[in-house]
Amino acid sequence: MRRVVITGMGCITPIGNNTTEYWNGLKNGEIGFGEITQFDTTDYKAKIAASVKGFDPKEYMDPKAAKRMELFSQYAVAAAKEAFAQSGLDMEKEDPYRVGVCVGSGVGSLQAIEREYEKLLNRGPSKVNLLLVPKMITNMATGNISIQLGLKGKSINISTACATGTHSIGEAYRAIQCSDADVMLAGGTEATITPICIAGFSNLTALSFSEDPKRCSIPFDKERNGFVIGEGAGILVLEEYEHAKKRGANILAEVVGYGASSDAYHITSPAEDGMGAARAMENAIRQAGVSPEEIGYINAHGTSTHHNDLFETRAIKMVFKDHANKLLINSTKSMIGHLLGAAGAVEAIACVLQMNHGLVHQTVGYRVPDEECDLNYVTEEPIKTEIPYAMSNSLAFGGHNATLLFKKVEEESR
């Protein structure tokens, strides 16, 4: 199996529209929560979301191209261009058929569906936008990235709800390991702060109905009562190690493990014993060839729902046993909410940033301990420490579980 490294990262998030802004927000404990402004929430139970601020697609692409993309695709292209620029790749020196894309979205464009369905009902079928389908479908993030950057290699789309970003990175990692590609742009994107999405998740009782931005997304806190919808995108450039070294690329981290499993239990609830999530973690650890005791940090899925945080805690204890009490665990969602299909990707970027800066960010907003969630969730302040390995978990509706394991590179490699 070929080694796979990360040579570029880009993101659009509720606390920053590039990786530098994102990192500053993470280390300073900034929160991206605020009142929903995309529509009138008078009749909605959930009033708060984590929106992207100040995003102008014309800063990242031609205005004509932007008009042919929905917001989730615009976010993806913007993040991909940042990652591509950081990687230093020059497509004039690359075989474009060896550079691919694997970027997913949980639902694509609900905005387009809502907008055009209203036209259908009120004005008739002839008024529906002829570009509705190619703008709304989830694979168009991948398609638009490949078009914008001239990437002709393996181009795929994964949609596994909240595990989408992690699965996308994992499957891109596999593609490079197995020589299907030398370089893959991988990650997730989402823009779902819409009436139908908020109503659907609210009626499922999955969302927090808190109107306090400081107490709406509080993973592992005993008073947690649901997650907060976020939006944005995260893209990583994955590259075969020798390919990266040959062109003198700046290596940010190495991907050393990827595990996936299914609970086969319930369409919305994780398995109560945590066995499915545990197996994904075990698979990633086994593939990396390390022992559980060598891992000191986990970026938890940590959604701020009762079941997720409890069952993920159980899964961590199952895998790490006594070592679980020595782990540093945090939830990036305490600051940016739940980005659904983009969550695993922006959290993977958070892992790499923390590894390279030697700082584990705080789980913000935590106040009330839960006797059943009794691990170290880094609730007081950021912790300065070396992070040789970083693990990132994602769990999703349908029982999907995915885990990535990253290794810090030696200073001379960076």
C-alpha positions as CSV (number, residue, x, y, z in Angstrom):
1,M,0.0,0.0,0.0
2,R,1.3,3.5,-0.9
3,R,1.6,6.1,1.8
4,V,-0.8,9.1,1.6
5,V,-0.1,12.6,2.9
6,I,-1.9,15.9,3.1
7,T,-0.4,18.8,1.2
8,G,-3.2,21.3,1.1
9,M,-6.3,22.4,3.1
10,G,-9.1,24.8,2.5
11,C,-12.4,25.6,4.3
12,I,-15.4,27.8,4.5
13,T,-16.8,27.7,8.1
14,P,-19.1,29.7,10.4
15,I,-16.0,31.1,12.2
16,G,-13.8,31.8,9.2
17,N,-13.6,31.6,5.4
18,N,-10.1,30.2,5.2
19,T,-7.9,27.9,7.3
20,T,-6.1,30.8,9.0
21,E,-9.3,32.4,10.1
22,Y,-10.7,29.0,11.1
23,W,-7.7,28.2,13.2
24,N,-7.8,31.6,14.9
25,G,-11.4,31.0,15.8
26,L,-10.7,27.5,17.1
27,K,-7.8,28.4,19.3
28,N,-9.7,31.5,20.7
29,G,-12.9,29.6,21.4
30,E,-15.0,31.7,19.1
31,I,-18.6,30.6,18.4
32,G,-20.4,30.9,15.0
33,F,-23.9,30.8,16.3
34,G,-26.6,33.4,15.8
35,E,-30.2,34.0,14.8
36,I,-31.3,32.4,11.6
37,T,-31.5,35.2,9.0
38,Q,-32.1,33.1,5.8
39,F,-35.9,33.1,6.5
40,D,-38.5,34.1,9.0
41,T,-38.4,31.7,12.0
42,T,-41.5,32.9,13.8
43,D,-43.3,29.6,13.5
44,Y,-40.2,27.5,13.9
45,K,-39.0,25.9,17.2
46,A,-35.3,26.3,16.3
47,K,-34.2,29.9,16.0
48,I,-30.4,29.6,15.9
49,A,-27.9,28.3,13.3
50,A,-24.2,28.5,12.5
51,S,-24.1,30.5,9.3
52,V,-21.2,31.4,7.1
53,K,-20.5,35.1,7.2
54,G,-19.3,37.4,4.5
55,F,-19.0,34.8,1.7
56,D,-18.9,36.3,-1.8
57,P,-18.5,33.6,-4.5
58,K,-17.2,36.2,-7.0
59,E,-14.0,36.3,-4.9
60,Y,-13.3,32.7,-5.8
61,M,-14.7,32.2,-9.3
62,D,-16.1,33.9,-12.4
63,P,-19.5,35.4,-11.7
64,K,-21.1,33.5,-14.6
65,A,-19.8,30.2,-13.2
66,A,-21.0,31.1,-9.7
67,K,-24.5,31.7,-11.1
68,R,-24.6,28.1,-12.4
69,M,-23.8,26.8,-8.9
70,E,-25.9,26.5,-5.8
71,L,-24.4,27.5,-2.5
72,F,-23.1,24.1,-1.5
73,S,-21.1,23.9,-4.7
74,Q,-19.8,27.5,-4.3
75,Y,-18.5,26.7,-0.8
76,A,-16.8,23.5,-2.1
77,V,-15.1,25.3,-5.0
78,A,-13.9,28.1,-2.7
79,A,-12.4,25.6,-0.2
80,A,-10.9,23.5,-3.0
81,K,-9.2,26.5,-4.5
82,E,-7.6,27.4,-1.2
83,A,-6.5,23.8,-0.7
84,F,-5.1,23.5,-4.2
85,A,-3.2,26.8,-3.9
86,Q,-1.6,25.7,-0.6
87,S,-0.6,22.4,-2.1
88,G,1.4,24.1,-4.8
89,L,0.2,21.7,-7.5
90,D,0.9,22.9,-11.1
91,M,-1.5,21.1,-13.5
92,E,0.8,21.8,-16.4
93,K,3.3,19.5,-14.8
94,E,0.7,16.8,-13.8
95,D,-1.1,14.1,-15.6
96,P,-4.7,15.4,-15.2
97,Y,-6.0,11.9,-15.3
98,R,-4.1,11.0,-12.1
99,V,-5.6,13.9,-10.1
100,G,-9.2,13.2,-8.9
101,V,-11.9,14.5,-6.7
102,C,-14.1,12.9,-4.0
103,V,-16.3,15.5,-2.3
104,G,-19.7,14.7,-0.9
105,S,-22.8,16.5,0.4
106,G,-25.5,15.1,2.5
107,V,-28.4,16.6,0.6
108,G,-27.2,18.9,-2.2
109,S,-29.3,22.1,-2.6
110,L,-32.5,22.2,-0.7
111,Q,-32.6,25.9,-1.6
112,A,-33.0,25.0,-5.3
113,I,-35.7,22.4,-4.5
114,E,-37.7,24.8,-2.3
115,R,-37.4,27.6,-4.8
116,E,-38.3,25.7,-7.9
117,Y,-41.1,23.7,-6.2
118,E,-42.8,27.0,-5.3
119,K,-42.6,28.0,-9.0
120,L,-44.1,24.6,-10.0
121,L,-47.1,25.0,-7.7
122,N,-47.7,28.7,-8.3
123,R,-46.7,29.2,-12.0
124,G,-46.7,25.7,-13.6
125,P,-44.0,23.2,-14.7
126,S,-42.8,25.3,-17.6
127,K,-41.4,27.9,-15.2
128,V,-39.1,25.5,-13.4
129,N,-35.4,26.4,-14.0
130,L,-33.9,24.2,-16.8
131,L,-30.7,24.0,-14.6
132,L,-32.6,22.7,-11.5
133,V,-31.3,19.2,-11.7
134,P,-27.6,19.9,-12.5
135,K,-27.6,22.6,-9.8
136,M,-29.2,20.6,-6.9
137,I,-27.7,17.1,-7.1
138,T,-25.0,16.2,-4.6
139,N,-22.3,15.3,-7.1
140,M,-22.1,18.7,-8.5
141,A,-19.7,19.9,-5.9
142,T,-17.2,17.3,-7.2
143,G,-18.1,18.1,-10.8
144,N,-17.6,21.8,-10.4
145,I,-14.3,21.4,-8.6
146,S,-13.0,19.2,-11.4
147,I,-14.2,21.7,-14.0
148,Q,-12.7,24.7,-12.2
149,L,-9.3,23.1,-11.7
150,G,-9.0,20.9,-14.7
151,L,-8.9,17.6,-12.8
152,K,-9.7,14.6,-15.0
153,G,-9.0,11.7,-12.7
154,K,-11.3,9.6,-10.6
155,S,-14.3,11.9,-9.8
156,I,-16.8,10.5,-7.3
157,N,-19.4,11.6,-4.8
158,I,-20.3,10.0,-1.5
159,S,-23.4,10.9,0.5
160,T,-23.6,9.2,3.9
161,A,-25.3,12.0,5.8
162,C,-23.1,13.2,8.7
163,A,-20.3,10.8,7.9
164,T,-20.0,12.1,4.3
165,G,-16.9,14.2,4.8
166,T,-15.0,11.5,6.6
167,H,-16.0,8.7,4.2
168,S,-15.0,11.0,1.3
169,I,-11.5,11.5,2.7
170,G,-11.2,7.8,3.6
171,E,-12.2,6.6,0.1
172,A,-9.9,9.1,-1.6
173,Y,-7.1,7.8,0.7
174,R,-8.0,4.3,-0.5
175,A,-7.9,5.4,-4.2
176,I,-4.3,6.7,-3.8
177,Q,-3.2,3.6,-1.8
178,C,-4.5,1.4,-4.5
179,S,-2.9,3.5,-7.3
180,D,-6.2,4.7,-8.8
181,A,-4.8,8.3,-8.4
182,D,-1.7,10.1,-7.3
183,V,-3.6,13.1,-6.0
184,M,-7.2,13.5,-4.7
185,L,-9.1,16.5,-3.5
186,A,-11.4,15.2,-0.8
187,G,-13.9,16.5,1.7
188,G,-17.5,17.6,2.2
189,T,-19.8,20.6,1.7
190,E,-23.2,21.6,2.9
191,A,-25.6,24.6,2.9
192,T,-28.9,23.5,4.5
193,I,-30.1,26.4,6.6
194,T,-33.5,26.3,4.9
195,P,-37.1,26.1,6.0
196,I,-37.7,22.4,5.1
197,C,-34.4,21.3,6.7
198,I,-35.0,23.2,10.0
199,A,-38.6,22.0,10.1
200,G,-37.6,18.4,9.4
201,F,-34.8,18.2,12.0
202,S,-37.0,20.1,14.5
203,N,-39.9,17.7,14.2
204,L,-37.4,14.9,14.6
205,T,-36.4,16.6,17.9
206,A,-32.8,16.5,16.8
207,L,-32.1,20.2,17.0
208,S,-31.5,22.4,20.0
209,F,-34.3,24.9,20.7
210,S,-32.1,27.1,22.9
211,E,-32.0,30.7,21.9
212,D,-28.8,31.4,23.8
213,P,-25.8,31.2,21.4
214,K,-23.5,30.3,24.3
215,R,-25.7,27.3,25.4
216,C,-27.1,26.0,22.2
217,S,-24.4,23.5,21.1
218,I,-22.9,22.0,24.3
219,P,-21.5,18.6,23.5
220,F,-21.2,16.2,26.5
221,D,-22.8,18.7,28.9
222,K,-25.7,17.2,30.9
223,E,-28.0,19.9,29.7
224,R,-27.4,19.3,26.0
225,N,-30.6,19.1,24.1
226,G,-29.8,18.8,20.4
227,F,-27.5,20.0,17.7
228,V,-27.3,23.2,15.8
229,I,-27.2,23.3,12.0
230,G,-24.1,24.7,10.5
231,E,-22.9,25.2,6.9
232,G,-19.6,25.4,5.0
233,A,-17.1,23.2,3.3
234,G,-13.7,21.5,4.0
235,I,-11.4,20.2,1.3
236,L,-8.0,18.4,1.7
237,V,-5.4,17.6,-0.9
238,L,-4.3,14.0,-0.4
239,E,-1.2,13.0,-2.3
240,E,0.9,9.9,-2.6
241,Y,4.0,10.4,-0.5
242,E,6.7,9.9,-3.1
243,H,4.8,12.1,-5.5
244,A,4.7,14.9,-2.9
245,K,8.3,14.5,-2.0
246,K,9.4,14.5,-5.6
247,R,7.9,17.9,-6.3
248,G,9.0,19.4,-3.0
249,A,5.6,19.8,-1.5
250,N,5.0,20.9,2.1
251,I,3.6,17.9,3.9
252,L,1.1,18.9,6.6
253,A,0.3,15.4,8.0
254,E,0.0,11.8,7.0
255,V,-3.2,9.8,6.8
256,V,-2.4,6.4,8.3
257,G,-5.8,4.8,9.1
258,Y,-9.4,4.7,7.9
259,G,-12.1,2.6,9.4
260,A,-15.8,2.3,8.5
261,S,-18.7,0.2,9.8
262,S,-22.5,0.2,10.1
263,D,-24.6,-0.2,13.2
264,A,-27.4,-2.0,11.4
265,Y,-29.6,-0.9,14.2
266,H,-31.7,2.2,13.7
267,I,-32.3,4.9,11.1
268,T,-31.5,7.8,13.5
269,S,-30.0,6.4,16.7
270,P,-26.5,5.1,17.1
271,A,-26.3,1.6,18.6
272,E,-26.6,1.9,22.4
273,D,-23.5,-0.1,23.2
274,G,-21.3,1.9,20.8
275,M,-20.1,-1.2,19.1
276,G,-20.4,0.1,15.5
277,A,-18.4,3.3,16.2
278,A,-15.9,1.2,18.2
279,R,-15.3,-1.1,15.2
280,A,-14.6,1.9,13.0
281,M,-12.1,3.2,15.4
282,E,-10.5,-0.3,15.8
283,N,-10.2,-0.7,12.1
284,A,-8.4,2.7,11.7
285,I,-6.0,1.8,14.5
286,R,-5.3,-1.6,13.1
287,Q,-4.6,-0.2,9.7
288,A,-2.2,2.3,11.1
289,G,-0.3,-0.4,12.9
290,V,-0.3,1.4,16.2
291,S,-1.6,0.5,19.6
292,P,-4.5,2.4,21.2
293,E,-2.1,3.7,23.9
294,E,-0.2,5.6,21.3
295,I,-3.2,7.8,20.5
296,G,-3.7,10.8,22.8
297,Y,-6.3,12.9,21.1
298,I,-9.8,12.4,19.5
299,N,-11.9,14.9,17.7
300,A,-15.3,13.5,18.6
301,H,-18.4,13.5,16.5
302,G,-19.8,15.2,19.6
303,T,-23.1,16.6,18.2
304,S,-24.7,17.7,21.5
305,T,-27.5,15.3,21.3
306,H,-28.1,13.0,24.3
307,H,-27.7,9.7,22.5
308,N,-24.7,10.6,20.3
309,D,-22.5,11.9,23.1
310,L,-23.4,9.1,25.5
311,F,-23.0,6.3,22.9
312,E,-19.8,7.7,21.5
313,T,-18.3,7.9,25.0
314,R,-19.2,4.3,25.5
315,A,-17.5,3.4,22.1
316,I,-14.3,5.2,23.1
317,K,-14.2,3.4,26.4
318,M,-14.8,0.1,24.6
319,V,-11.8,0.7,22.3
320,F,-9.3,2.4,24.7
321,K,-10.3,0.7,28.0
322,D,-8.2,2.3,30.9
323,H,-6.4,4.5,28.4
324,A,-9.7,6.3,27.7
325,N,-9.2,8.3,30.8
326,K,-5.9,9.7,29.5
327,L,-7.3,10.8,26.2
328,L,-7.9,14.5,25.3
329,I,-11.3,14.6,23.5
330,N,-13.0,17.7,22.1
331,S,-15.9,18.6,19.9
332,T,-15.4,21.2,17.2
333,K,-19.2,21.4,16.9
334,S,-19.2,23.3,20.1
335,M,-18.1,26.3,18.0
336,I,-19.3,25.7,14.5
337,G,-22.4,23.5,15.0
338,H,-23.1,20.5,12.8
339,L,-22.1,20.9,9.2
340,L,-23.7,17.6,8.3
341,G,-22.0,16.4,5.1
342,A,-19.1,18.8,5.6
343,A,-18.6,18.1,9.3
344,G,-16.0,15.3,9.0
345,A,-14.0,17.3,6.5
346,V,-13.8,20.5,8.6
347,E,-13.0,18.4,11.7
348,A,-10.2,16.6,9.8
349,I,-8.8,20.0,9.1
350,A,-9.1,20.9,12.8
351,C,-7.1,17.8,13.6
352,V,-4.3,18.7,11.3
353,L,-4.2,22.3,12.5
354,Q,-4.1,21.2,16.2
355,M,-1.4,18.7,15.5
356,N,0.8,21.2,13.7
357,H,0.3,23.9,16.4
358,G,0.6,21.6,19.4
359,L,-2.7,22.8,20.8
360,V,-6.0,21.0,21.6
361,H,-8.9,23.4,21.3
362,Q,-11.5,23.7,24.0
363,T,-15.0,22.2,23.9
364,V,-16.7,25.5,24.3
365,G,-19.9,26.2,26.3
366,Y,-19.6,23.2,28.7
367,R,-20.8,23.8,32.2
368,V,-22.7,20.9,33.7
369,P,-20.9,17.5,34.0
370,D,-22.7,14.4,33.0
371,E,-21.9,11.4,35.1
372,E,-22.3,9.1,32.1
373,C,-20.0,11.3,29.9
374,D,-17.0,11.3,32.2
375,L,-14.0,11.5,30.0
376,N,-11.7,14.6,29.5
377,Y,-13.5,16.7,26.9
378,V,-11.1,19.7,27.3
379,T,-13.8,21.9,28.8
380,E,-11.8,24.5,30.7
381,E,-9.3,26.0,28.2
382,P,-7.1,24.9,25.2
383,I,-4.3,22.5,26.2
384,K,-0.8,22.8,24.8
385,T,0.6,19.4,24.0
386,E,2.3,17.3,21.3
387,I,-0.2,15.3,19.2
388,P,1.6,12.5,17.4
389,Y,-1.7,11.0,16.3
390,A,-5.1,12.5,15.9
391,M,-8.3,10.5,15.5
392,S,-11.5,11.9,14.0
393,N,-14.9,10.3,14.3
394,S,-18.1,10.7,12.3
395,L,-21.4,8.9,13.0
396,A,-24.5,9.3,10.8
397,F,-28.2,8.6,10.4
398,G,-28.6,5.2,8.8
399,G,-25.9,3.8,11.2
400,H,-22.9,4.9,9.2
401,N,-19.6,5.1,11.2
402,A,-16.3,6.4,9.9
403,T,-13.0,7.2,11.6
404,L,-9.8,8.7,10.2
405,L,-6.4,8.6,11.9
406,F,-3.7,11.2,11.2
407,K,0.0,11.2,12.0
408,K,2.1,14.2,12.6
409,V,5.0,14.5,10.2
410,E,8.6,15.2,11.3
411,E,9.6,18.8,11.2
412,E,12.0,18.4,8.4
413,S,9.2,17.0,6.2
414,R,7.2,20.1,6.6
